[in-house]
Amino acid sequence: MERVRLWWCHYHHLNRRGLPLVALDLNPHSGGLPSTRVVPSADPAAQRRAELRGFLMARRARISPERAGFPVGGGRRRTPGLRREEVAVLAGVGVSWYQWLEQGRDITVSPQVLDAIGRVLELNDAELRHLYALAGLNPPLPAAGCACPVDEALVRLLDSWLPNPGHILDPYWNMIAMNTAARLVFHYVETNINCLVLFFTDPIHRGRYADWAVIAPRVVAQFRAEMTARPEDAGYRRVVEELTDLSPEFAELWARRDVEPGGVTLKALMHPAVGELHFESALLQVPDRPDLRLVLHNPRRGTDTVAKLERLLAEDERRHGLRAV
């Protein structure tokens, strides 16, 4: 029992420092020695700091001293990868401060320091955002624009979504890719267009919406919500300035300063060839391409929208050949 008391005192002391609770399991078949198992802390902040400690240790272990620019010594290093003090020196922070951070202590951190540590540990964008979250700060926003081409897998996804419409937008709602159904249903004639500008200025496109006046305020409010997340991004301002000059209706709605998150929008359209079409439209962010938005239009249940889409596509095939994205 004395050994059990010593174990409990030891782990109770660790938990006072904000580390995860350790439960003692007195197994009669273990010779009287308690086994340990880590159980979640009741304090979410302590649990987050414990995860921060493990993350920093794992990332530090993968950077060799040679890679970081330290001379190769003849002695054996007990620590795989960089030592704590080496990370602190390279990041320009105090050794004690970095040690406290890695120990999971409740200390104040700044974005500038986390950026410096991320540079030393060679964190990618996802890892740096993870570091911010574990340190209790709002993660930096992913880059808004990317010159990378759209992955062919995303284009194939649009094609596999047929007969339903689907398209891909950049952060400013410029069209990047579309499938045949999107072109036929919404009168998208090319990819080099801005969907917000088209929504307000193209008479054929806006004429397809049976409830255009109902949807328009929500569309503007959703664009403002995305712009608000990047207040210094000039790309959004260019779209707003262009559209304000082109459309008094947009200017009036923009002046309301309404903000609404994106999500599922109910849309009713009138197509000149097949009549009414009803969709649930979802705006989704692509996980590995935060600069892209995937817009999928799903026919509403209880309507004949699917049959009408099949008719549209069949007629388009008869006129132009095989379906193409």
C-alpha positions in Angstrom: 0.0 0.0 0.0 3.0 2.3 0.6 4.0 1.9 -3.1 0.4 2.7 -4.2 0.4 5.8 -2.0 3.7 7.0 -3.6 2.3 6.4 -7.1 -0.9 8.4 -6.3 1.1 11.3 -4.8 3.3 11.4 -7.9 0.5 11.6 -10.4 -1.6 13.9 -8.3 1.3 16.3 -8.4 1.5 16.0 -12.2 -2.2 16.6 -12.6 -1.9 19.9 -10.5 0.4 21.0 -13.3 -2.4 20.6 -15.9 -1.5 17.2 -17.3 -4.0 14.4 -18.0 -5.3 12.4 -15.0 -3.8 9.0 -14.5 -5.9 6.3 -13.1 -4.4 3.5 -10.9 -5.6 0.0 -11.7 -4.8 -2.4 -8.8 -4.6 -5.7 -10.6 -4.3 -8.6 -8.2 -2.3 -10.5 -10.9 0.4 -7.8 -11.2 2.2 -8.7 -8.0 0.6 -5.7 -6.2 2.1 -3.1 -8.6 -0.5 -0.7 -10.0 -0.7 -0.3 -13.7 -1.6 3.1 -15.2 -4.0 4.3 -17.8 -4.5 7.8 -19.0 -8.1 9.1 -18.7 -9.4 12.3 -20.2 -9.1 15.4 -18.0 -12.2 17.1 -16.8 -10.6 20.4 -17.8 -10.7 20.8 -21.6 -8.0 23.5 -21.5 -5.7 21.1 -19.7 -6.5 18.4 -22.2 -5.7 20.8 -25.0 -2.3 21.8 -23.5 -1.4 18.1 -23.0 -2.1 17.5 -26.7 0.0 20.6 -27.5 2.9 19.1 -25.6 2.7 15.8 -27.5 2.4 17.6 -30.9 5.4 19.8 -30.3 7.6 16.9 -29.1 6.6 14.8 -32.1 7.3 17.6 -34.6 10.6 18.5 -32.8 11.8 14.9 -33.1 11.6 14.8 -36.8 14.0 17.7 -37.4 17.6 16.6 -37.3 20.3 19.0 -35.9 22.1 19.0 -39.2 19.0 20.0 -41.1 18.5 22.9 -38.7 22.0 24.1 -39.2 23.7 22.8 -36.0 27.2 21.3 -36.3 27.4 17.5 -36.0 29.0 16.6 -32.8 30.9 13.5 -31.9 28.8 12.7 -28.8 25.7 10.7 -28.6 22.4 12.7 -28.4 19.8 11.3 -26.1 17.1 13.4 -27.7 15.9 12.4 -31.2 15.8 15.5 -33.4 16.1 18.9 -32.0 16.5 19.7 -28.3 14.1 22.2 -26.7 16.7 24.8 -26.2 17.7 24.5 -29.9 14.1 25.2 -31.0 14.0 28.1 -28.6 17.2 29.6 -30.0 16.1 29.2 -33.6 12.6 30.7 -32.9 14.0 33.6 -31.0 12.2 32.8 -27.7 13.4 32.2 -24.2 14.5 28.7 -23.4 12.4 28.6 -20.2 9.3 30.0 -22.0 9.5 27.3 -24.7 10.0 24.6 -22.1 6.9 25.8 -20.3 5.0 25.8 -23.6 6.0 22.2 -24.3 5.2 21.1 -20.8 1.7 22.2 -21.3 1.7 25.1 -18.8 -0.9 27.8 -18.9 1.1 30.6 -20.5 0.4 33.4 -22.9 1.3 32.9 -26.5 1.3 35.2 -29.6 0.7 34.5 -33.3 4.2 35.8 -34.0 5.9 33.3 -31.7 3.8 30.4 -33.0 4.7 31.4 -36.6 8.4 31.4 -35.6 8.1 28.0 -33.9 6.2 26.7 -37.0 9.0 27.9 -39.2 11.7 26.1 -37.1 9.6 22.9 -37.0 8.8 23.1 -40.7 5.1 22.9 -40.2 2.8 22.9 -43.2 -0.3 25.0 -43.3 -2.5 22.4 -41.7 0.0 21.7 -39.0 0.4 25.4 -38.2 -3.4 25.9 -37.9 -3.4 22.8 -35.6 -0.7 24.4 -33.5 -2.7 27.6 -33.2 -5.8 25.7 -32.1 -3.9 23.7 -29.5 -2.3 26.9 -28.1 -5.8 28.5 -27.7 -5.6 31.0 -30.6 -7.7 31.4 -33.7 -5.9 29.5 -36.5 -4.7 31.7 -39.4 -7.0 31.6 -42.5 -5.8 29.5 -45.4 -4.6 31.4 -48.5 -7.5 32.7 -50.5 -6.0 32.2 -53.9 -4.0 29.4 -55.5 -2.5 29.1 -58.9 -2.7 25.3 -58.7 -5.0 23.7 -61.3 -8.1 21.9 -60.2 -7.5 18.3 -59.4 -8.9 16.0 -62.0 -10.6 14.0 -59.2 -12.8 17.0 -58.5 -13.7 17.3 -62.2 -14.6 13.6 -62.3 -16.7 14.2 -59.1 -18.7 16.8 -61.0 -19.2 14.4 -63.9 -20.3 11.6 -61.5 -22.8 13.9 -60.0 -24.8 14.0 -63.3 -27.6 14.2 -64.0 -27.5 16.8 -61.2 -25.9 20.2 -61.7 -22.5 20.9 -60.0 -19.8 23.4 -60.3 -16.6 24.7 -58.6 -16.0 28.3 -57.5 -12.9 30.2 -56.2 -13.2 32.4 -53.1 -14.5 35.3 -55.1 -17.2 33.1 -56.7 -15.4 33.0 -60.1 -16.4 29.8 -62.0 -13.6 27.3 -62.2 -15.4 24.2 -63.5 -18.9 23.0 -64.2 -20.6 19.9 -65.4 -23.1 19.7 -68.3 -26.2 19.9 -66.2 -25.0 23.1 -64.5 -24.4 24.6 -67.9 -27.9 23.6 -69.2 -29.8 24.4 -66.0 -28.3 27.8 -65.1 -27.2 29.0 -68.5 -23.5 29.0 -67.6 -21.9 29.6 -71.0 -18.3 29.7 -70.0 -16.0 29.1 -67.0 -14.5 32.6 -67.1 -17.4 34.3 -65.3 -18.2 35.5 -61.8 -21.4 33.9 -60.5 -22.3 36.8 -58.3 -22.0 39.3 -61.2 -23.9 36.9 -63.5 -26.7 36.5 -60.9 -27.4 40.2 -61.0 -26.6 41.2 -64.5 -27.4 38.3 -66.9 -31.1 38.5 -67.8 -31.3 34.9 -69.0 -29.5 33.5 -65.9 -31.5 35.5 -63.4 -34.7 34.8 -65.3 -34.3 31.1 -64.6 -34.9 31.7 -60.9 -38.6 31.6 -60.0 -37.9 33.2 -56.6 -35.0 35.4 -57.6 -36.1 38.3 -55.4 -36.3 36.0 -52.4 -32.8 34.4 -52.9 -31.0 37.6 -53.9 -30.7 39.0 -50.3 -29.4 35.7 -49.0 -26.8 35.5 -51.8 -25.5 38.9 -51.1 -25.4 38.2 -47.3 -23.5 35.0 -47.9 -20.9 36.8 -50.0 -20.4 39.4 -47.3 -19.9 36.6 -44.7 -17.0 35.2 -46.8 -15.6 38.7 -47.4 -15.8 39.5 -43.7 -13.5 36.6 -42.9 -10.8 38.3 -45.1 -11.3 42.0 -44.6 -8.0 42.9 -46.2 -8.4 40.8 -49.4 -8.7 43.2 -52.4 -10.2 40.4 -54.6 -13.6 40.7 -52.8 -13.6 44.5 -53.0 -13.0 44.4 -56.7 -16.1 42.2 -57.2 -18.2 44.4 -55.0 -17.0 47.6 -56.7 -17.7 46.2 -60.1 -21.1 45.0 -59.3 -22.1 48.1 -57.4 -21.5 50.1 -60.6 -23.4 47.5 -62.7 -26.4 46.8 -60.6 -28.5 49.2 -58.5 -30.3 46.2 -57.0 -27.0 44.8 -55.7 -25.9 48.2 -54.4 -29.2 48.4 -52.4 -28.8 44.9 -50.9 -25.1 45.4 -50.2 -25.9 48.6 -48.2 -28.1 46.6 -45.8 -24.9 44.9 -44.5 -26.7 41.7 -43.9 -24.5 38.7 -43.1 -25.6 35.1 -43.4 -23.5 31.9 -43.4 -23.4 29.6 -46.4 -25.1 26.3 -46.3 -28.1 24.6 -48.0 -30.3 26.9 -50.1 -33.6 25.9 -51.6 -33.9 27.0 -55.3 -36.8 26.9 -57.7 -36.0 27.5 -61.4 -38.0 27.8 -64.5 -36.3 26.2 -67.6 -37.7 27.1 -71.0 -37.4 23.5 -72.2 -38.6 21.4 -69.2 -40.4 23.8 -66.9 -40.0 23.9 -63.1 -36.9 22.5 -61.4 -36.4 22.3 -57.6 -33.0 22.0 -55.9 -31.4 21.9 -52.5 -28.1 23.6 -53.2 -25.1 23.2 -50.9 -21.9 25.3 -50.8 -19.0 23.1 -49.6 -15.4 23.9 -49.0 -12.9 21.4 -50.4 -10.7 20.2 -47.4 -7.4 20.1 -49.2 -8.1 23.2 -51.4 -9.5 25.9 -49.0 -9.5 28.3 -52.0 -12.2 26.3 -53.7 -16.0 25.9 -53.1 -17.9 22.9 -54.4 -21.5 23.7 -55.2 -23.8 20.7 -55.5 -27.4 20.9 -56.5 -29.6 18.0 -55.3 -33.1 17.6 -56.7 -35.7 18.0 -54.0 -37.8 15.0 -53.1 -41.4 14.9 -54.2 -40.6 16.7 -57.5 -40.0 15.4 -61.0 -36.7 17.3 -61.3 -34.6 14.2 -61.9 -36.7 13.1 -64.9 -36.5 16.6 -66.3 -32.7 16.7 -65.9 -32.4 13.4 -67.7 -34.5 14.9 -70.6 -32.3 17.9 -70.8 -29.1 15.8 -70.9 -30.5 13.4 -73.4 -31.5 16.3 -75.7 -28.0 17.8 -75.3 -26.4 14.5 -76.2 -28.6 14.2 -79.3 -27.4 17.6 -80.4 -23.8 17.7 -79.4 -22.7 14.1 -78.8 -21.4 12.5 -75.6 -21.7 14.3 -72.2 -18.7 16.3 -71.2 -17.8 18.5 -68.2 
